[in-house]
């Protein structure tokens, strides 16, 4: 889950993603953000402080994004 906004990709804190590559033992990640219908919004390299794992008692949300 994203911990801060990334305006240049129209991404917001709380957006979920999939880790596709781990850099330097977890210092950073390559993550993919997709719409609910499967369209890739962005593949971005992020520092470990910019993402966090989802929690057991969290609920997903949705929002419109301008592509």
PQR file with spaces between the fields and no chain letter, atoms N, CA, C, O and H, PARSE charges and radii, in Angstrom:
ATOM       1  N    UNK     1       0.851   -1.165    0.000 -0.4000 1.5000
ATOM       2  CA   UNK     1       0.000    0.000    0.000 -0.0000 2.0000
ATOM       3  C    UNK     1       0.905    1.239    0.000  0.5500 1.7000
ATOM       4  O    UNK     1       1.910    1.290    0.708 -0.5500 1.4000
ATOM       5  N    UNK     2       0.534    2.211   -0.790 -0.4000 1.5000
ATOM       6  CA   UNK     2       1.316    3.436   -0.931 -0.0000 2.0000
ATOM       7  C    UNK     2       1.171    4.312    0.314  0.5500 1.7000
ATOM       8  O    UNK     2       0.061    4.501    0.811 -0.5500 1.4000
ATOM       9  H    UNK     2      -0.282    2.170   -1.365  0.4000 1.0000
ATOM      10  N    UNK     3       2.283    4.846    0.821 -0.4000 1.5000
ATOM      11  CA   UNK     3       2.252    5.644    2.045 -0.0000 2.0000
ATOM      12  C    UNK     3       2.249    7.144    1.791  0.5500 1.7000
ATOM      13  O    UNK     3       2.109    7.926    2.731 -0.5500 1.4000
ATOM      14  H    UNK     3       3.185    4.692    0.418  0.4000 1.0000
ATOM      15  N    UNK     4       2.403    7.564    0.528 -0.4000 1.5000
ATOM      16  CA   UNK     4       2.358    8.997    0.206 -0.0000 2.0000
ATOM      17  C    UNK     4       1.919    9.166   -1.245  0.5500 1.7000
ATOM      18  O    UNK     4       2.036    8.240   -2.049 -0.5500 1.4000
ATOM      19  H    UNK     4       2.517    6.930   -0.236  0.4000 1.0000
ATOM      20  N    UNK     5       1.419   10.334   -1.569 -0.4000 1.5000
ATOM      21  CA   UNK     5       0.977   10.632   -2.936 -0.0000 2.0000
ATOM      22  C    UNK     5       2.160   10.670   -3.900  0.5500 1.7000
ATOM      23  O    UNK     5       3.269   11.048   -3.522 -0.5500 1.4000
ATOM      24  H    UNK     5       1.324   11.086   -0.916  0.4000 1.0000
ATOM      25  N    UNK     6       1.914   10.279   -5.136 -0.4000 1.5000
ATOM      26  CA   UNK     6       2.874   10.446   -6.231 -0.0000 2.0000
ATOM      27  C    UNK     6       2.101   11.094   -7.374  0.5500 1.7000
ATOM      28  O    UNK     6       1.625   10.402   -8.274 -0.5500 1.4000
ATOM      29  H    UNK     6       1.013    9.973   -5.443  0.4000 1.0000
ATOM      30  N    UNK     7       1.975   12.429   -7.340 -0.4000 1.5000
ATOM      31  CA   UNK     7       1.124   13.152   -8.290 -0.0000 2.0000
ATOM      32  C    UNK     7       1.485   12.945   -9.759  0.5500 1.7000
ATOM      33  O    UNK     7       0.596   12.951  -10.611 -0.5500 1.4000
ATOM      34  H    UNK     7       2.362   12.990   -6.609  0.4000 1.0000
ATOM      35  N    UNK     8       2.756   12.765  -10.072 -0.4000 1.5000
ATOM      36  CA   UNK     8       3.139   12.618  -11.477 -0.0000 2.0000
ATOM      37  C    UNK     8       2.569   11.353  -12.120  0.5500 1.7000
ATOM      38  O    UNK     8       2.550   11.233  -13.345 -0.5500 1.4000
ATOM      39  H    UNK     8       3.478   12.760   -9.380  0.4000 1.0000
ATOM      40  N    UNK     9       2.104   10.410  -11.293 -0.4000 1.5000
ATOM      41  CA   UNK     9       1.456    9.190  -11.795 -0.0000 2.0000
ATOM      42  C    UNK     9      -0.020    9.125  -11.388  0.5500 1.7000
ATOM      43  O    UNK     9      -0.670    8.100  -11.590 -0.5500 1.4000
ATOM      44  H    UNK     9       2.119   10.508  -10.298  0.4000 1.0000
ATOM      45  N    UNK    10      -0.546   10.199  -10.823 -0.4000 1.5000
ATOM      46  CA   UNK    10      -1.925   10.258  -10.326 -0.0000 2.0000
ATOM      47  C    UNK    10      -2.192    9.216   -9.240  0.5500 1.7000
ATOM      48  O    UNK    10      -3.312    8.720   -9.117 -0.5500 1.4000
ATOM      49  H    UNK    10      -0.017   11.032  -10.658  0.4000 1.0000
ATOM      50  N    UNK    11      -1.166    8.884   -8.455 -0.4000 1.5000
ATOM      51  CA   UNK    11      -1.297    7.912   -7.379 -0.0000 2.0000
ATOM      52  C    UNK    11      -1.459    8.633   -6.053  0.5500 1.7000
ATOM      53  O    UNK    11      -0.875    9.694   -5.830 -0.5500 1.4000
ATOM      54  H    UNK    11      -0.257    9.287   -8.555  0.4000 1.0000
ATOM      55  N    UNK    12      -2.264    8.039   -5.172 -0.4000 1.5000
ATOM      56  CA   UNK    12      -2.548    8.644   -3.872 -0.0000 2.0000
ATOM      57  C    UNK    12      -2.218    7.689   -2.739  0.5500 1.7000
ATOM      58  O    UNK    12      -2.251    6.469   -2.899 -0.5500 1.4000
ATOM      59  H    UNK    12      -2.738    7.177   -5.353  0.4000 1.0000
ATOM      60  N    UNK    13      -1.901    8.270   -1.591 -0.4000 1.5000
ATOM      61  CA   UNK    13      -1.684    7.473   -0.393 -0.0000 2.0000
ATOM      62  C    UNK    13      -2.860    6.517   -0.212  0.5500 1.7000
ATOM      63  O    UNK    13      -4.017    6.920   -0.333 -0.5500 1.4000
ATOM      64  H    UNK    13      -1.875    9.261   -1.461  0.4000 1.0000
ATOM      65  N    UNK    14      -2.566    5.263    0.074 -0.4000 1.5000
ATOM      66  CA   UNK    14      -3.608    4.269    0.257 -0.0000 2.0000
ATOM      67  C    UNK    14      -3.872    3.411   -0.970  0.5500 1.7000
ATOM      68  O    UNK    14      -4.529    2.375   -0.867 -0.5500 1.4000
ATOM      69  H    UNK    14      -1.626    4.936    0.173  0.4000 1.0000
ATOM      70  N    UNK    15      -3.367    3.829   -2.142 -0.4000 1.5000
ATOM      71  CA   UNK    15      -3.530    3.000   -3.337 -0.0000 2.0000
ATOM      72  C    UNK    15      -2.755    1.692   -3.152  0.5500 1.7000
ATOM      73  O    UNK    15      -1.661    1.678   -2.587 -0.5500 1.4000
ATOM      74  H    UNK    15      -2.833    4.670   -2.226  0.4000 1.0000
ATOM      75  N    UNK    16      -3.336    0.607   -3.632 -0.4000 1.5000
ATOM      76  CA   UNK    16      -2.678   -0.688   -3.505 -0.0000 2.0000
ATOM      77  C    UNK    16      -1.945   -1.033   -4.788  0.5500 1.7000
ATOM      78  O    UNK    16      -2.285   -0.559   -5.872 -0.5500 1.4000
ATOM      79  H    UNK    16      -4.225    0.618   -4.090  0.4000 1.0000
ATOM      80  N    UNK    17      -0.935   -1.866   -4.637 -0.4000 1.5000
ATOM      81  CA   UNK    17      -0.107   -2.248   -5.770 -0.0000 2.0000
ATOM      82  C    UNK    17       0.398   -3.669   -5.559  0.5500 1.7000
ATOM      83  O    UNK    17       0.149   -4.295   -4.529 -0.5500 1.4000
ATOM      84  H    UNK    17      -0.658   -2.251   -3.757  0.4000 1.0000
ATOM      85  N    UNK    18       1.108   -4.150   -6.553 -0.4000 1.5000
ATOM      86  CA   UNK    18       1.748   -5.459   -6.477 -0.0000 2.0000
ATOM      87  C    UNK    18       3.249   -5.261   -6.628  0.5500 1.7000
ATOM      88  O    UNK    18       3.704   -4.605   -7.565 -0.5500 1.4000
ATOM      89  H    UNK    18       1.311   -3.641   -7.390  0.4000 1.0000
ATOM      90  N    UNK    19       4.012   -5.824   -5.711 -0.4000 1.5000
ATOM      91  CA   UNK    19       5.467   -5.778   -5.815 -0.0000 2.0000
ATOM      92  C    UNK    19       5.886   -6.761   -6.899  0.5500 1.7000
ATOM      93  O    UNK    19       5.545   -7.943   -6.841 -0.5500 1.4000
ATOM      94  H    UNK    19       3.643   -6.357   -4.949  0.4000 1.0000
ATOM      95  N    UNK    20       6.631   -6.266   -7.893 -0.4000 1.5000
ATOM      96  CA   UNK    20       7.087   -7.127   -8.974 -0.0000 2.0000
ATOM      97  C    UNK    20       8.587   -7.381   -8.919  0.5500 1.7000
ATOM      98  O    UNK    20       9.088   -8.279   -9.596 -0.5500 1.4000
ATOM      99  H    UNK    20       6.908   -5.307   -7.940  0.4000 1.0000
ATOM     100  N    UNK    21       9.311   -6.594   -8.115 -0.4000 1.5000
ATOM     101  CA   UNK    21      10.756   -6.774   -7.977 -0.0000 2.0000
ATOM     102  C    UNK    21      11.205   -6.154   -6.662  0.5500 1.7000
ATOM     103  O    UNK    21      10.750   -5.074   -6.288 -0.5500 1.4000
ATOM     104  H    UNK    21       8.903   -5.865   -7.565  0.4000 1.0000
ATOM     105  N    UNK    22      12.095   -6.840   -5.969 -0.4000 1.5000
ATOM     106  CA   UNK    22      12.658   -6.322   -4.730 -0.0000 2.0000
ATOM     107  C    UNK    22      14.088   -5.874   -5.012  0.5500 1.7000
ATOM     108  O    UNK    22      14.879   -6.636   -5.568 -0.5500 1.4000
ATOM     109  H    UNK    22      12.465   -7.718   -6.273  0.4000 1.0000
ATOM     110  N    UNK    23      14.423   -4.642   -4.634 -0.4000 1.5000
ATOM     111  CA   UNK    23      15.758   -4.088   -4.843 -0.0000 2.0000
ATOM     112  C    UNK    23      16.580   -4.176   -3.565  0.5500 1.7000
ATOM     113  O    UNK    23      16.082   -3.865   -2.483 -0.5500 1.4000
ATOM     114  H    UNK    23      13.780   -4.023   -4.183  0.4000 1.0000
ATOM     115  N    UNK    24      17.810   -4.590   -3.680 -0.4000 1.5000
ATOM     116  CA   UNK    24      18.800   -4.586   -2.607 -0.0000 2.0000
ATOM     117  C    UNK    24      18.248   -5.107   -1.281  0.5500 1.7000
ATOM     118  O    UNK    24      18.352   -4.444   -0.249 -0.5500 1.4000
ATOM     119  H    UNK    24      18.215   -4.843   -4.558  0.4000 1.0000
ATOM     120  N    UNK    25      17.667   -6.285   -1.324 -0.4000 1.5000
ATOM     121  CA   UNK    25      17.202   -6.933   -0.099 -0.0000 2.0000
ATOM     122  C    UNK    25      16.078   -6.211    0.624  0.5500 1.7000
ATOM     123  O    UNK    25      15.919   -6.390    1.832 -0.5500 1.4000
ATOM     124  H    UNK    25      17.582   -6.824   -2.162  0.4000 1.0000
ATOM     125  N    UNK    26      15.300   -5.408   -0.071 -0.4000 1.5000
ATOM     126  CA   UNK    26      14.168   -4.728    0.541 -0.0000 2.0000
ATOM     127  C    UNK    26      14.355   -3.238    0.767  0.5500 1.7000
ATOM     128  O    UNK    26      13.516   -2.602    1.405 -0.5500 1.4000
ATOM     129  H    UNK    26      15.429   -5.262   -1.052  0.4000 1.0000
ATOM     130  N    UNK    27      15.442   -2.670    0.256 -0.4000 1.5000
ATOM     131  CA   UNK    27      15.627   -1.215    0.374 -0.0000 2.0000
ATOM     132  C    UNK    27      14.675   -0.453   -0.543  0.5500 1.7000
ATOM     133  O    UNK    27      14.380    0.721   -0.316 -0.5500 1.4000
ATOM     134  H    UNK    27      16.123   -3.187   -0.262  0.4000 1.0000
ATOM     135  N    UNK    28      14.205   -1.132   -1.574 -0.4000 1.5000
ATOM     136  CA   UNK    28      13.268   -0.526   -2.504 -0.0000 2.0000
ATOM     137  C    UNK    28      12.524   -1.594   -3.267  0.5500 1.7000
ATOM     138  O    UNK    28      12.856   -2.777   -3.188 -0.5500 1.4000
ATOM     139  H    UNK    28      14.445   -2.085   -1.759  0.4000 1.0000
ATOM     140  N    UNK    29      11.512   -1.170   -4.008 -0.4000 1.5000
ATOM     141  CA   UNK    29      10.658   -2.103   -4.733 -0.0000 2.0000
ATOM     142  C    UNK    29      10.237   -1.533   -6.075  0.5500 1.7000
ATOM     143  O    UNK    29      10.083   -0.321   -6.223 -0.5500 1.4000
ATOM     144  H    UNK    29      11.243   -0.209   -4.072  0.4000 1.0000
ATOM     145  N    UNK    30      10.056   -2.396   -7.033 -0.4000 1.5000
ATOM     146  CA   UNK    30       9.398   -2.053   -8.283 -0.0000 2.0000
ATOM     147  C    UNK    30       7.953   -2.503   -8.082  0.5500 1.7000
ATOM     148  O    UNK    30       7.702   -3.681   -7.829 -0.5500 1.4000
ATOM     149  H    UNK    30      10.182   -3.381   -6.912  0.4000 1.0000
ATOM     150  N    UNK    31       7.013   -1.585   -8.190 -0.4000 1.5000
ATOM     151  CA   UNK    31       5.620   -1.927   -7.924 -0.0000 2.0000
ATOM     152  C    UNK    31       4.739   -1.546   -9.116  0.5500 1.7000
ATOM     153  O    UNK    31       5.014   -0.578   -9.825 -0.5500 1.4000
ATOM     154  H    UNK    31       7.217   -0.628   -8.395  0.4000 1.0000
ATOM     155  N    UNK    32       3.683   -2.320   -9.318 -0.4000 1.5000
ATOM     156  CA   UNK    32       2.752   -2.072  -10.408 -0.0000 2.0000
ATOM     157  C    UNK    32       1.394   -1.698   -9.825  0.5500 1.7000
ATOM     158  O    UNK    32       0.878   -2.376   -8.936 -0.5500 1.4000
ATOM     159  H    UNK    32       3.460   -3.106   -8.742  0.4000 1.0000
ATOM     160  N    UNK    33       0.833   -0.627  -10.332 -0.4000 1.5000
ATOM     161  CA   UNK    33      -0.500   -0.166   -9.946 -0.0000 2.0000
ATOM     162  C    UNK    33      -1.433   -0.429  -11.118  0.5500 1.7000
ATOM     163  O    UNK    33      -1.145   -0.020  -12.243 -0.5500 1.4000
ATOM     164  H    UNK    33       1.252   -0.077  -11.054  0.4000 1.0000
ATOM     165  N    UNK    34      -2.550   -1.110  -10.865 -0.4000 1.5000
ATOM     166  CA   UNK    34      -3.495   -1.435  -11.931 -0.0000 2.0000
ATOM     167  C    UNK    34      -4.908   -1.033  -11.524  0.5500 1.7000
ATOM     168  O    UNK    34      -5.242   -0.989  -10.340 -0.5500 1.4000
ATOM     169  H    UNK    34      -2.784   -1.442   -9.951  0.4000 1.0000
ATOM     170  N    UNK    35      -5.739   -0.739  -12.539 -0.4000 1.5000
ATOM     171  CA   UNK    35      -7.153   -0.467  -12.285 -0.0000 2.0000
ATOM     172  C    UNK    35      -7.857   -1.788  -11.974  0.5500 1.7000
ATOM     173  O    UNK    35      -7.287   -2.861  -12.168 -0.5500 1.4000
ATOM     174  H    UNK    35      -5.468   -0.775  -13.501  0.4000 1.0000
ATOM     175  N    UNK    36      -9.084   -1.706  -11.495 -0.4000 1.5000
ATOM     176  CA   UNK    36      -9.828   -2.918  -11.154 -0.0000 2.0000
ATOM     177  C    UNK    36     -10.140   -3.782  -12.374  0.5500 1.7000
ATOM     178  O    UNK    36     -10.409   -4.975  -12.237 -0.5500 1.4000
ATOM     179  H    UNK    36      -9.548   -0.834  -11.337  0.4000 1.0000
ATOM     180  N    UNK    37     -10.105   -3.181  -13.573 -0.4000 1.5000
ATOM     181  CA   UNK    37     -10.329   -3.985  -14.773 -0.0000 2.0000
ATOM     182  C    UNK    37      -9.027   -4.419  -15.440  0.5500 1.7000
ATOM     183  O    UNK    37      -9.046   -4.914  -16.567 -0.5500 1.4000
ATOM     184  H    UNK    37      -9.887   -2.211  -13.684  0.4000 1.0000
ATOM     185  N    UNK    38      -7.907   -4.241  -14.762 -0.4000 1.5000
ATOM     186  CA   UNK    38      -6.639   -4.799  -15.215 -0.0000 2.0000
ATOM     187  C    UNK    38      -5.729   -3.910  -16.030  0.5500 1.7000
ATOM     188  O    UNK    38      -4.696   -4.379  -16.508 -0.5500 1.4000
ATOM     189  H    UNK    38      -7.891   -3.838  -13.847  0.4000 1.0000
ATOM     190  N    UNK    39      -6.071   -2.641  -16.209 -0.4000 1.5000
ATOM     191  CA   UNK    39      -5.213   -1.719  -16.969 -0.0000 2.0000
ATOM     192  C    UNK    39      -4.089   -1.201  -16.079  0.5500 1.7000
ATOM     193  O    UNK    39      -4.340   -0.691  -14.987 -0.5500 1.4000
ATOM     194  H    UNK    39      -6.910   -2.260  -15.820  0.4000 1.0000
ATOM     195  N    UNK    40      -2.856   -1.333  -16.545 -0.4000 1.5000
ATOM     196  CA   UNK    40      -1.719   -0.826  -15.777 -0.0000 2.0000
ATOM     197  C    UNK    40      -1.726    0.691  -15.789  0.5500 1.7000
ATOM     198  O    UNK    40      -1.785    1.315  -16.848 -0.5500 1.4000
ATOM     199  H    UNK    40      -2.652   -1.747  -17.432  0.4000 1.0000
ATOM     200  N    UNK    41      -1.667    1.277  -14.601 -0.4000 1.5000
ATOM     201  CA   UNK    41      -1.607    2.733  -14.444 -0.0000 2.0000
ATOM     202  C    UNK    41      -0.155    3.178  -14.423  0.5500 1.7000
ATOM     203  O    UNK    41       0.210    4.153  -15.080 -0.5500 1.4000
ATOM     204  H    UNK    41      -1.620    0.770  -13.740  0.4000 1.0000
ATOM     205  N    UNK    42       0.681    2.460  -13.664 -0.4000 1.5000
ATOM     206  CA   UNK    42       2.084    2.832  -13.543 -0.0000 2.0000
ATOM     207  C    UNK    42       2.880    1.654  -12.992  0.5500 1.7000
ATOM     208  O    UNK    42       2.369    0.842  -12.220 -0.5500 1.4000
ATOM     209  H    UNK    42       0.385    1.668  -13.131  0.4000 1.0000
ATOM     210  N    UNK    43       4.131    1.582  -13.403 -0.4000 1.5000
ATOM     211  CA   UNK    43       5.120    0.702  -12.779 -0.0000 2.0000
ATOM     212  C    UNK    43       6.208    1.640  -12.286  0.5500 1.7000
ATOM     213  O    UNK    43       6.848    2.337  -13.073 -0.5500 1.4000
ATOM     214  H    UNK    43       4.546    2.241  -14.030  0.4000 1.0000
ATOM     215  N    UNK    44       6.411    1.650  -10.967 -0.4000 1.5000
ATOM     216  CA   UNK    44       7.233    2.675  -10.340 -0.0000 2.0000
ATOM     217  C    UNK    44       8.243    2.037   -9.388  0.5500 1.7000
ATOM     218  O    UNK    44       7.919    1.075   -8.691 -0.5500 1.4000
ATOM     219  H    UNK    44       5.891    1.084  -10.328  0.4000 1.0000
ATOM     220  N    UNK    45       9.461    2.568   -9.356 -0.4000 1.5000
ATOM     221  CA   UNK    45      10.448    2.174   -8.352 -0.0000 2.0000
ATOM     222  C    UNK    45      10.252    3.049   -7.126  0.5500 1.7000
ATOM     223  O    UNK    45      10.229    4.275   -7.235 -0.5500 1.4000
ATOM     224  H    UNK    45       9.725    3.350   -9.922  0.4000 1.0000
ATOM     225  N    UNK    46      10.110    2.432   -5.966 -0.4000 1.5000
ATOM     226  CA   UNK    46       9.855    3.160   -4.729 -0.0000 2.0000
ATOM     227  C    UNK    46      10.803    2.715   -3.631  0.5500 1.7000
ATOM     228  O    UNK    46      11.241    1.565   -3.597 -0.5500 1.4000
ATOM     229  H    UNK    46      10.129    1.436   -5.877  0.4000 1.0000
ATOM     230  N    UNK    47      11.115    3.644   -2.731 -0.4000 1.5000
ATOM     231  CA   UNK    47      11.861    3.294   -1.529 -0.0000 2.0000
ATOM     232  C    UNK    47      10.958    2.532   -0.575  0.5500 1.7000
ATOM     233  O    UNK    47       9.734    2.655   -0.641 -0.5500 1.4000
ATOM     234  H    UNK    47      10.759    4.579   -2.759  0.4000 1.0000
ATOM     235  N    UNK    48      11.551    1.753    0.304 -0.4000 1.5000
ATOM     236  CA   UNK    48      10.756    0.931    1.220 -0.0000 2.0000
ATOM     237  C    UNK    48       9.830    1.769    2.104  0.5500 1.7000
ATOM     238  O    UNK    48       8.776    1.280    2.511 -0.5500 1.4000
ATOM     239  H    UNK    48      12.544    1.654    0.358  0.4000 1.0000
ATOM     240  N    UNK    49      10.194    3.013    2.411 -0.4000 1.5000
ATOM     241  CA   UNK    49       9.323    3.851    3.250 -0.0000 2.0000
ATOM     242  C    UNK    49       8.101    4.361    2.499  0.5500 1.7000
ATOM     243  O    UNK    49       7.182    4.903    3.113 -0.5500 1.4000
ATOM     244  H    UNK    49      11.050    3.410    2.081  0.4000 1.0000
ATOM     245  N    UNK    50       8.078    4.194    1.176 -0.4000 1.5000
ATOM     246  CA   UNK    50       6.942    4.665    0.374 -0.0000 2.0000
ATOM     247  C    UNK    50       5.837    3.617    0.227  0.5500 1.7000
ATOM     248  O    UNK    50       4.765    3.913   -0.300 -0.5500 1.4000
ATOM     249  H    UNK    50       8.825    3.753    0.677  0.4000 1.0000
ATOM     250  N    UNK    51       6.094    2.410    0.686 -0.4000 1.5000
ATOM     251  CA   UNK    51       5.093    1.340    0.618 -0.0000 2.0000
ATOM     252  C    UNK    51       5.071    0.587    1.939  0.5500 1.7000
ATOM     253  O    UNK    51       6.036    0.605    2.703 -0.5500 1.4000
ATOM     254  H    UNK    51       6.965    2.169    1.115  0.4000 1.0000
ATOM     255  N    UNK    52       3.949   -0.075    2.188 -0.4000 1.5000
ATOM     256  CA   UNK    52       3.838   -0.926    3.367 -0.0000 2.0000
ATOM     257  C    UNK    52       2.931   -2.095    3.029  0.5500 1.7000
ATOM     258  O    UNK    52       2.092   -1.999    2.134 -0.5500 1.4000
ATOM     259  H    UNK    52       3.166   -0.090    1.567  0.4000 1.0000
ATOM     260  N    UNK    53       3.098   -3.197    3.744 -0.4000 1.5000
ATOM     261  CA   UNK    53       2.207   -4.331    3.498 -0.0000 2.0000
ATOM     262  C    UNK    53       0.791   -4.017    3.967  0.5500 1.7000
ATOM     263  O    UNK    53       0.597   -3.206    4.873 -0.5500 1.4000
ATOM     264  H    UNK    53       3.780   -3.275    4.471  0.4000 1.0000
ATOM     265  N    UNK    54      -0.187   -4.654    3.353 -0.4000 1.5000
ATOM     266  CA   UNK    54      -1.554   -4.477    3.813 -0.0000 2.0000
ATOM     267  C    UNK    54      -1.748   -5.238    5.116  0.5500 1.7000
ATOM     268  O    UNK    54      -1.073   -6.234    5.375 -0.5500 1.4000
ATOM     269  H    UNK    54      -0.029   -5.313    2.617  0.4000 1.0000
ATOM     270  N    UNK    55      -2.671   -4.759    5.924 -0.4000 1.5000
ATOM     271  CA   UNK    55      -2.933   -5.386    7.214 -0.0000 2.0000
ATOM     272  C    UNK    55      -4.106   -6.356    7.147  0.5500 1.7000
ATOM     273  O    UNK    55      -4.916   -6.309    6.221 -0.5500 1.4000
ATOM     274  H    UNK    55      -3.219   -3.950    5.713  0.4000 1.0000
ATOM     275  N    UNK    56      -4.182   -7.217    8.122 -0.4000 1.5000
ATOM     276  CA   UNK    56      -5.195   -8.261    8.177 -0.0000 2.0000
ATOM     277  C    UNK    56      -6.607   -7.695    8.247  0.5500 1.7000
ATOM     278  O    UNK    56      -7.519   -8.280    7.663 -0.5500 1.4000
ATOM     279  H    UNK    56      -3.524   -7.255    8.874  0.4000 1.0000
ATOM     280  N    UNK    57      -6.817   -6.604    8.924 -0.4000 1.5000
ATOM     281  CA   UNK    57      -8.165   -6.069    9.142 -0.0000 2.0000
ATOM     282  C    UNK    57      -8.436   -4.822    8.298  0.5500 1.7000
ATOM     283  O    UNK    57      -9.271   -3.999    8.673 -0.5500 1.4000
ATOM     284  H    UNK    57      -6.076   -6.129    9.398  0.4000 1.0000
ATOM     285  N    UNK    58      -7.752   -4.669    7.176 -0.4000 1.5000
ATOM     286  CA   UNK    58      -7.978   -3.524    6.301 -0.0000 2.0000
ATOM     287  C    UNK    58      -8.998   -3.872    5.226  0.5500 1.7000
ATOM     288  O    UNK    58      -9.197   -5.041    4.897 -0.5500 1.4000
ATOM     289  H    UNK    58      -7.074   -5.338    6.871  0.4000 1.0000
ATOM     290  N    UNK    59      -9.634   -2.852    4.689 -0.4000 1.5000
ATOM     291  CA   UNK    59     -10.610   -3.022    3.636 -0.0000 2.0000
ATOM     292  C    UNK    59     -10.154   -2.226    2.405  0.5500 1.7000
ATOM     293  O    UNK    59      -9.623   -1.121    2.527 -0.5500 1.4000
ATOM     294  H    UNK    59      -9.472   -1.902    4.957  0.4000 1.0000
ATOM     295  N    UNK    60     -10.368   -2.804    1.230 -0.4000 1.5000
ATOM     296  CA   UNK    60      -9.981   -2.130   -0.012 -0.0000 2.0000
ATOM     297  C    UNK    60     -10.971   -1.017   -0.331  0.5500 1.7000
ATOM     298  O    UNK    60     -12.126   -1.058    0.093 -0.5500 1.4000
ATOM     299  H    UNK    60     -10.799   -3.701    1.131  0.4000 1.0000
ATOM     300  N    UNK    61     -10.509   -0.027   -1.079 -0.4000 1.5000
ATOM     301  CA   UNK    61     -11.375    1.054   -1.536 -0.0000 2.0000
ATOM     302  C    UNK    61     -11.130    1.262   -3.020  0.5500 1.7000
ATOM     303  O    UNK    61     -10.147    0.765   -3.569 -0.5500 1.4000
ATOM     304  H    UNK    61      -9.571    0.006   -1.424  0.4000 1.0000
ATOM     305  N    UNK    62     -12.012    1.986   -3.659 -0.4000 1.5000
ATOM     306  CA   UNK    62     -11.804    2.294   -5.074 -0.0000 2.0000
ATOM     307  C    UNK    62     -12.031    3.783   -5.296  0.5500 1.7000
ATOM     308  O    UNK    62     -12.717    4.446   -4.518 -0.5500 1.4000
ATOM     309  H    UNK    62     -12.811    2.390   -3.213  0.4000 1.0000
ATOM     310  N    UNK    63     -11.443    4.295   -6.372 -0.4000 1.5000
ATOM     311  CA   UNK    63     -11.606    5.698   -6.763 -0.0000 2.0000
ATOM     312  C    UNK    63     -11.360    5.799   -8.252  0.5500 1.7000
ATOM     313  O    UNK    63     -10.708    4.938   -8.842 -0.5500 1.4000
ATOM     314  H    UNK    63     -10.885    3.756   -7.004  0.4000 1.0000
ATOM     315  N    UNK    64     -11.881    6.849   -8.859 -0.4000 1.5000
ATOM     316  CA   UNK    64     -11.633    7.099  -10.273 -0.0000 2.0000
ATOM     317  C    UNK    64     -10.258    7.726  -10.437  0.5500 1.7000
ATOM     318  O    UNK    64      -9.820    8.510   -9.595 -0.5500 1.4000
ATOM     319  H    UNK    64     -12.411    7.549   -8.379  0.4000 1.0000
ATOM     320  N    UNK    65      -9.584    7.380  -11.516 -0.4000 1.5000
ATOM     321  CA   UNK    65      -8.277    7.946  -11.797 -0.0000 2.0000
ATOM     322  C    UNK    65      -8.288    8.491  -13.226  0.5500 1.7000
ATOM     323  O    UNK    65      -8.844    7.871  -14.132 -0.5500 1.4000
ATOM     324  H    UNK    65      -9.940    6.743  -12.200  0.4000 1.0000
ATOM     325  N    UNK    66      -7.677    9.639  -13.411 -0.4000 1.5000
ATOM     326  CA   UNK    66      -7.565   10.237  -14.742 -0.0000 2.0000
ATOM     327  C    UNK    66      -6.290    9.745  -15.388  0.5500 1.7000
ATOM     328  O    UNK    66      -5.190   10.054  -14.931 -0.5500 1.4000
ATOM     329  H    UNK    66      -7.225   10.143  -12.675  0.4000 1.0000
ATOM     330  N    UNK    67      -6.444    8.978  -16.453 -0.4000 1.5000
ATOM     331  CA   UNK    67      -5.272    8.447  -17.148 -0.0000 2.0000
ATOM     332  C    UNK    67      -4.913    9.285  -18.347  0.5500 1.7000
ATOM     333  O    UNK    67      -3.948    8.979  -19.049 -0.5500 1.4000
ATOM     334  H    UNK    67      -7.338    8.727  -16.824  0.4000 1.0000
